Amino acid sequence: MEDEQGDFVSRLNESIDIAHRISRYRGLVNLLIHTETTGEKLGFIEKFVNEFRNMAWFGTLGEFGRWWETRAGTRMEVQRGVDGTVIIQLDAPSPIEGLTLELPSGWAYETGPAGTFQKGELLSLGAFSGEIQVSLKED
């Protein structure tokens, strides 16, 4: 979404609606806002961010690029523990937070890095770097 064509501020509701539709697919929304004026554009940003504050990650393109570079370099191995648990071993080349794994139905999070949480079949990992283990149980 960009501010160069048309009345950007009047498109707030449309922009929020589009971002909600994109979020169903866990997609990316990029806001391109030039800073030659601030008043109305700042209001747009504040309202947009408040709408998604508790459900989205916000950052710069550089931060996003570094996150994807780390994600692409992270190795993962899945194995069964002797007690039937599922062990996921991850090795990230640099710090990463929010790496999300889509789990098979019936797998439930047990242990892993601080800040890790499961919502349905999605497991969002807390911050980690280097080698870690995540333990899951099957229902």
C-alpha positions in Angstrom: 0.0 0.0 0.0 1.5 3.3 -1.0 0.8 7.0 -0.6 1.7 8.3 -4.1 -1.6 7.8 -5.9 -5.0 9.2 -4.8 -6.0 10.2 -1.3 -4.0 7.8 0.9 -5.6 8.7 4.1 -9.1 8.1 2.8 -8.1 4.5 1.9 -7.5 3.5 5.6 -10.6 1.3 5.9 -9.9 -0.3 2.5 -6.2 -0.9 3.5 -7.3 -2.5 6.8 -9.7 -4.8 5.0 -7.1 -5.9 2.5 -4.6 -6.5 5.2 -7.1 -8.7 7.1 -7.7 -10.7 4.0 -4.0 -11.1 3.4 -3.5 -12.2 7.1 -5.7 -15.3 6.4 -2.9 -16.6 4.4 -0.2 -15.3 6.8 1.0 -13.0 4.0 3.0 -9.8 4.0 1.7 -6.2 3.8 4.2 -3.4 3.0 3.3 0.2 3.7 5.2 2.7 1.5 4.8 6.1 3.1 6.9 9.1 2.2 7.7 11.6 5.0 7.3 14.9 3.2 4.2 15.5 5.2 3.4 13.9 8.6 0.1 14.9 10.1 -2.5 12.9 8.2 0.0 10.1 7.2 1.0 9.7 10.8 -2.6 9.3 11.8 -3.0 6.7 9.1 0.0 4.7 10.4 -1.2 4.9 14.1 -4.7 3.7 13.2 -3.3 0.9 10.9 -0.8 -0.3 13.6 -3.4 -0.2 16.3 -5.7 -2.5 14.2 -3.0 -5.1 13.9 -0.8 -4.5 17.0 -1.6 -7.8 18.7 -1.6 -10.0 15.6 1.2 -8.8 13.4 5.0 -8.2 13.3 6.1 -4.7 12.3 9.6 -3.9 11.1 11.8 -2.3 8.5 12.6 -4.0 5.2 16.2 -4.5 6.5 14.9 -6.3 9.6 12.6 -8.4 7.4 15.4 -9.3 5.1 17.7 -10.4 8.0 14.9 -12.5 9.5 14.4 -14.3 6.1 18.1 -14.8 5.7 18.2 -16.5 9.2 15.1 -18.5 8.5 16.5 -19.8 5.2 19.7 -20.8 7.0 18.0 -22.6 9.9 18.3 -26.3 9.8 15.6 -28.6 11.3 15.4 -32.3 12.1 12.4 -34.1 13.5 12.7 -37.4 15.4 10.9 -39.5 18.0 12.0 -39.6 21.6 12.1 -43.0 23.4 8.9 -42.0 25.2 7.0 -41.3 22.0 7.4 -37.5 22.1 8.3 -35.7 19.0 11.6 -33.8 19.2 12.3 -31.0 16.7 16.0 -29.9 16.7 16.7 -26.5 15.2 19.9 -24.8 14.5 19.7 -21.1 13.6 22.8 -19.3 12.3 21.9 -16.0 14.0 19.2 -14.9 16.5 15.6 -15.3 15.3 12.2 -14.8 17.0 8.8 -15.7 15.7 9.8 -18.6 13.5 6.5 -20.4 13.0 6.1 -24.1 12.3 2.9 -25.6 11.0 2.3 -28.8 13.0 0.4 -31.9 12.0 -3.0 -32.2 13.6 -2.8 -33.6 17.1 0.7 -32.4 18.0 0.9 -30.3 21.1 3.7 -28.1 22.4 5.4 -29.2 25.6 8.9 -27.5 25.9 11.1 -25.1 23.9 12.5 -21.6 24.0 10.9 -19.0 26.3 8.1 -17.1 24.6 7.0 -20.1 22.4 3.3 -20.5 22.0 0.9 -22.7 20.0 -2.3 -21.5 18.4 -4.1 -24.3 16.7 -1.7 -26.1 14.4 0.8 -23.1 14.4 3.7 -23.1 16.7 5.5 -19.7 17.1 8.9 -20.0 18.6 10.4 -17.6 21.1 13.8 -16.0 20.5 16.7 -18.4 20.0 20.1 -18.7 18.3 22.2 -21.8 17.6 20.9 -25.2 18.5 17.7 -25.8 20.4 15.1 -28.6 21.0 11.4 -28.3 21.0 9.4 -31.2 22.5 5.9 -32.0 21.4 3.4 -34.7 22.3 0.9 -36.5 20.0 -2.7 -36.8 21.1 
